[in-house]
């Protein structure tokens, strides 16, 4: 597999170790029949979407999590 992992907070050795672990898990799932070549190709071709940062959406959750329940003090 080509280099696919970039995590700035990890050292180069740690990133390579993590890559090898991911590759080994994918290979094991393919061997067990839980993943096919087609599924692996589809995953490789997926365009990743950035997840919103909690700081950006925190106010949305606060209104729903911390409001008093109706009928109770």
DSSP file (Angstrom, degrees, kcal/mol; ACC not computed):
  #  RESIDUE AA STRUCTURE BP1 BP2  ACC     N-H-->O    O-->H-N    N-H-->O    O-->H-N    TCO  KAPPA ALPHA  PHI   PSI    X-CA   Y-CA   Z-CA
    1    1 A X              0   0    0      0, 0.0     2,-0.1     0, 0.0     3,-0.1   0.000 360.0 360.0 360.0 153.6    0.0    0.0    0.0
    2    2 A X        -     0   0    0      1,-0.1     2,-0.3     2,-0.0     0, 0.0  -0.419 360.0 -75.8 -84.4 166.6    1.1    3.6   -0.5
    3    3 A X        +     0   0    0      1,-0.2    -1,-0.1    -2,-0.1     3,-0.1  -0.464  60.5 157.3 -63.6 125.0    1.5    6.0    2.3
    4    4 A X        +     0   0    0     -2,-0.3     2,-0.5     1,-0.1    -1,-0.2   0.398  41.4  84.2-130.8  -0.3   -1.9    7.1    3.4
    5    5 A X        +     0   0    0      2,-0.0     2,-0.4    10,-0.0    -1,-0.1  -0.929  39.7 169.7-119.7 123.3   -1.6    8.4    6.9
    6    6 A X        +     0   0    0     -2,-0.5     2,-0.5    -3,-0.1    -3,-0.0  -0.924   7.0 160.9-131.6 108.8   -0.5   11.8    8.0
    7    7 A X    >   -     0   0    0     -2,-0.4     3,-2.0     3,-0.1     8,-0.1  -0.920  23.2-160.4-127.4 103.7   -0.9   12.7   11.7
    8    8 A X  T 3  S+     0   0    0     -2,-0.5    -1,-0.1     1,-0.3     4,-0.1   0.784  88.5  59.3 -57.5 -29.9    1.2   15.7   12.6
    9    9 A X  T 3  S+     0   0    0      2,-0.1     2,-0.3     0, 0.0    -1,-0.3   0.633  95.1  78.6 -77.3 -11.5    1.1   14.9   16.3
   10   10 A X  S <  S-     0   0    0     -3,-2.0    -3,-0.1     1,-0.1     2,-0.1  -0.725  83.4-119.6 -95.7 146.0    2.7   11.5   15.8
   11   11 A X     >  -     0   0    0     -2,-0.3     4,-2.5     1,-0.1     5,-0.2  -0.346  33.6-104.7 -71.4 164.2    6.4   11.0   15.2
   12   12 A X  H  > S+     0   0    0      1,-0.2     4,-2.3     2,-0.2     5,-0.2   0.896 121.2  50.4 -61.0 -41.3    7.4    9.3   11.9
   13   13 A X  H  > S+     0   0    0      2,-0.2     4,-2.3     1,-0.2    -1,-0.2   0.913 111.3  48.2 -63.8 -42.5    8.1    6.0   13.6
   14   14 A X  H  > S+     0   0    0      1,-0.2     4,-2.4     2,-0.2    -2,-0.2   0.907 111.0  50.9 -64.4 -41.5    4.7    6.0   15.4
   15   15 A X  H  X S+     0   0    0     -4,-2.5     4,-2.4     2,-0.2    -2,-0.2   0.911 111.2  47.9 -62.7 -43.1    2.9    6.8   12.1
   16   16 A X  H  X S+     0   0    0     -4,-2.3     4,-2.5     2,-0.2    -1,-0.2   0.895 111.0  51.4 -65.1 -40.3    4.6    4.0   10.2
   17   17 A X  H  X S+     0   0    0     -4,-2.3     4,-2.0     2,-0.2    -2,-0.2   0.913 111.2  48.0 -62.8 -42.2    3.8    1.5   13.1
   18   18 A X  H  X S+     0   0    0     -4,-2.4     4,-2.5     2,-0.2    -2,-0.2   0.902 110.1  52.2 -65.4 -41.4    0.2    2.6   12.9
   19   19 A X  H  X S+     0   0    0     -4,-2.4     4,-2.7     1,-0.2    -2,-0.2   0.927 109.6  49.2 -58.6 -46.1    0.2    2.2    9.1
   20   20 A X  H  X S+     0   0    0     -4,-2.5     4,-2.3     1,-0.2    -1,-0.2   0.891 110.7  50.8 -62.3 -38.7    1.6   -1.3    9.4
   21   21 A X  H  X S+     0   0    0     -4,-2.0     4,-2.1     2,-0.2    -1,-0.2   0.914 111.4  47.4 -65.3 -42.9   -1.1   -2.2   12.0
   22   22 A X  H  X S+     0   0    0     -4,-2.5     4,-2.5     2,-0.2    -2,-0.2   0.935 112.2  49.7 -62.9 -46.2   -3.9   -0.9    9.8
   23   23 A X  H  X S+     0   0    0     -4,-2.7     4,-2.5     1,-0.2    -2,-0.2   0.891 110.3  50.9 -60.1 -40.2   -2.5   -2.7    6.8
   24   24 A X  H  X S+     0   0    0     -4,-2.3     4,-2.3     2,-0.2    -1,-0.2   0.893 110.4  49.0 -65.5 -39.8   -2.3   -6.0    8.8
   25   25 A X  H  X S+     0   0    0     -4,-2.1     4,-2.2     2,-0.2    -2,-0.2   0.904 111.6  48.9 -67.0 -40.8   -5.9   -5.6   10.0
   26   26 A X  H  X S+     0   0    0     -4,-2.5     4,-2.3     2,-0.2    -2,-0.2   0.934 111.8  49.3 -62.7 -45.4   -7.1   -5.0    6.5
   27   27 A X  H  X S+     0   0    0     -4,-2.5     4,-2.4     1,-0.2    -2,-0.2   0.900 110.5  50.7 -61.0 -41.2   -5.2   -8.0    5.2
   28   28 A X  H  X S+     0   0    0     -4,-2.3     4,-2.2     1,-0.2    -1,-0.2   0.900 110.6  48.9 -64.3 -40.8   -6.7  -10.2    8.1
   29   29 A X  H  X>S+     0   0    0     -4,-2.2     5,-2.0     2,-0.2     6,-1.3   0.865 111.4  49.7 -68.1 -35.0  -10.2   -9.1    7.2
   30   30 A X  H ><5S+     0   0    0     -4,-2.3     3,-0.6     4,-0.2    -2,-0.2   0.912 110.9  49.5 -67.6 -40.9   -9.7   -9.8    3.6
   31   31 A X  H 3<5S+     0   0    0     -4,-2.4    -2,-0.2     1,-0.2    -1,-0.2   0.883 111.3  49.1 -64.6 -38.7   -8.3  -13.3    4.4
   32   32 A X  H 3<5S-     0   0    0     -4,-2.2    -1,-0.2    -5,-0.2    -2,-0.2   0.592 116.1-115.8 -76.2 -10.5  -11.3  -14.0    6.7
   33   33 A X  T <<5S+     0   0    0     -3,-0.6    -3,-0.2    -4,-0.6    -2,-0.1   0.553  85.2 117.7  86.5   7.9  -13.7  -12.9    3.9
   34   34 A X  S   <S+     0   0    0     -5,-2.0     2,-0.4    -6,-0.2    -4,-0.2   0.691  79.5  34.9 -80.3 -17.6  -15.0   -9.9    5.9
   35   35 A X  S    S-     0   0    0     -6,-1.3    -2,-0.3    -9,-0.1     2,-0.2  -0.997  74.4-152.4-133.8 139.4  -13.7   -7.5    3.2
   36   36 A X     >  -     0   0    0     -2,-0.4     4,-2.2     1,-0.1     5,-0.2  -0.642  32.3-108.8-103.5 166.8  -13.4   -8.0   -0.5
   37   37 A X  H  > S+     0   0    0     -2,-0.2     4,-2.4     1,-0.2     5,-0.2   0.895 121.2  54.2 -57.8 -40.3  -11.0   -6.4   -3.0
   38   38 A X  H  > S+     0   0    0      1,-0.2     4,-2.5     2,-0.2    -1,-0.2   0.918 107.3  48.9 -62.0 -44.7  -13.8   -4.3   -4.3
   39   39 A X  H  > S+     0   0    0      2,-0.2     4,-2.4     1,-0.2    -1,-0.2   0.896 110.8  50.4 -63.4 -40.4  -14.7   -3.0   -0.8
   40   40 A X  H  X S+     0   0    0     -4,-2.2     4,-2.5     2,-0.2    -1,-0.2   0.918 111.0  49.2 -63.9 -42.8  -11.0   -2.1   -0.2
   41   41 A X  H  X S+     0   0    0     -4,-2.4     4,-1.9     2,-0.2    -2,-0.2   0.911 110.4  50.8 -61.5 -42.6  -10.8   -0.3   -3.5
   42   42 A X  H  X S+     0   0    0     -4,-2.5     4,-0.7     1,-0.2    -2,-0.2   0.904 111.1  48.3 -61.9 -41.6  -14.0    1.6   -2.7
   43   43 A X  H >< S+     0   0    0     -4,-2.4     3,-0.8     1,-0.2    -1,-0.2   0.909 110.2  52.0 -65.2 -41.7  -12.7    2.7    0.6
   44   44 A X  H 3< S+     0   0    0     -4,-2.5    -1,-0.2     1,-0.2    -2,-0.2   0.847 111.1  47.9 -62.5 -33.7   -9.4    3.8   -1.0
   45   45 A X  H 3< S+     0   0    0     -4,-1.9    -1,-0.2    -5,-0.2    -2,-0.2   0.555  85.8 116.1 -86.4  -7.8  -11.3    5.9   -3.5
   46   46 A X    <<  -     0   0    0     -3,-0.8     2,-0.6    -4,-0.7    -3,-0.0  -0.315  65.3-130.3 -63.5 141.5  -13.5    7.6   -0.9
   47   47 A X        -     0   0    0     -2,-0.0     2,-0.2     1,-0.0    -1,-0.1  -0.846  26.2-130.4 -91.6 123.3  -13.2   11.3   -0.5
   48   48 A X        -     0   0    0     -2,-0.6     2,-0.4     1,-0.0    -1,-0.0  -0.477  15.3-147.9 -76.4 142.7  -12.8   12.1    3.2
   49   49 A X        -     0   0    0     -2,-0.2     2,-0.3     0, 0.0    -1,-0.0  -0.900  19.7-116.2-109.9 140.8  -15.0   14.8    4.7
   50   50 A X        -     0   0    0     -2,-0.4     2,-0.2     1,-0.0     3,-0.0  -0.575  27.6-133.1 -75.1 131.5  -13.8   16.9    7.6
   51   51 A X        -     0   0    0     -2,-0.3     2,-0.1     1,-0.1    -1,-0.0  -0.608  29.3-101.6 -82.1 145.9  -15.8   16.5   10.7
   52   52 A X        -     0   0    0     -2,-0.2     2,-0.2     1,-0.1    -1,-0.1  -0.372  36.5-113.0 -66.6 146.1  -16.9   19.6   12.5
   53   53 A X    >>  -     0   0    0      1,-0.1     3,-1.4    -2,-0.1     4,-1.0  -0.560  20.2-123.5 -76.2 142.3  -15.0   20.6   15.6
   54   54 A X  H >> S+     0   0    0      1,-0.3     4,-1.3    -2,-0.2     3,-0.5   0.849 112.2  61.0 -56.2 -35.1  -16.9   20.4   18.9
   55   55 A X  H 34 S+     0   0    0      1,-0.2     4,-0.3     2,-0.2    -1,-0.3   0.824 102.0  53.3 -61.9 -30.2  -16.1   24.0   19.5
   56   56 A X  H <4 S+     0   0    0     -3,-1.4    -1,-0.2     1,-0.2    -2,-0.2   0.782 121.8  27.3 -75.8 -27.2  -18.0   24.9   16.3
   57   57 A X  H XX S+     0   0    0     -4,-1.0     4,-1.2    -3,-0.5     3,-0.8   0.329  87.1 105.6-117.8   6.5  -21.2   23.0   17.3
   58   58 A X  H 3X S+     0   0    0     -4,-1.3     4,-2.3     1,-0.3     3,-0.4   0.885  77.7  56.2 -58.2 -42.8  -21.1   23.1   21.1
   59   59 A X  H 3> S+     0   0    0     -4,-0.3     4,-1.3     1,-0.2    -1,-0.3   0.814 101.5  58.7 -63.3 -28.9  -23.8   25.7   21.4
   60   60 A X  H <> S+     0   0    0     -3,-0.8     4,-0.6     1,-0.2    -1,-0.2   0.913 111.4  40.4 -64.4 -42.4  -26.2   23.5   19.4
   61   61 A X  H >X S+     0   0    0     -4,-1.2     4,-2.4    -3,-0.4     3,-0.6   0.852 105.7  63.7 -76.9 -35.2  -25.9   20.7   21.9
   62   62 A X  H 3X S+     0   0    0     -4,-2.3     4,-2.0     1,-0.2    -1,-0.2   0.891  99.0  55.1 -58.1 -41.2  -25.9   22.8   25.1
   63   63 A X  H 3< S+     0   0    0     -4,-1.3    -1,-0.2     1,-0.2     4,-0.2   0.828 115.5  38.3 -62.9 -31.7  -29.5   24.0   24.4
   64   64 A X  H << S+     0   0    0     -3,-0.6    -1,-0.2    -4,-0.6    -2,-0.2   0.782 118.7  45.7 -90.1 -29.0  -30.7   20.4   24.2
   65   65 A X  H  < S+     0   0    0     -4,-2.4    -2,-0.2     1,-0.2    -3,-0.2   0.816 117.7  36.3 -85.0 -31.3  -28.7   18.8   26.9
   66   66 A X  S  < S+     0   0    0     -4,-2.0     2,-0.3    -5,-0.3    -1,-0.2   0.215  82.1 114.4-115.2  15.8  -29.0   21.3   29.7
   67   67 A X  S    S-     0   0    0     -4,-0.2     3,-0.1    -3,-0.2    -4,-0.0  -0.639  73.4-102.1 -85.5 146.7  -32.6   22.7   29.5
   68   68 A X        -     0   0    0     -2,-0.3     2,-0.2     1,-0.1    -1,-0.1  -0.341  36.9-110.9 -65.7 146.5  -34.9   21.9   32.4
   69   69 A X    >   -     0   0    0      1,-0.1     3,-1.5    -3,-0.0     2,-0.1  -0.556  38.6-103.5 -77.0 142.0  -37.5   19.2   31.8
   70   70 A X  T 3  S+     0   0    0      1,-0.2    -1,-0.1    -2,-0.2     3,-0.1  -0.401 103.2  20.0 -69.1 140.1  -41.0   20.4   31.5
   71   71 A X  T 3  S+     0   0    0      1,-0.2     2,-0.4    -2,-0.1    -1,-0.2   0.404 108.2  91.1  84.5  -3.1  -43.2   19.8   34.6
   72   72 A X    <         0   0    0     -3,-1.5    -1,-0.2     1,-0.0     0, 0.0  -0.949 360.0 360.0-124.6 146.5  -40.2   19.3   36.9
   73   73 A X              0   0    0     -2,-0.4    -3,-0.1    -3,-0.1    -5,-0.1   0.498 360.0 360.0 -66.5 360.0  -38.3   22.0   39.0
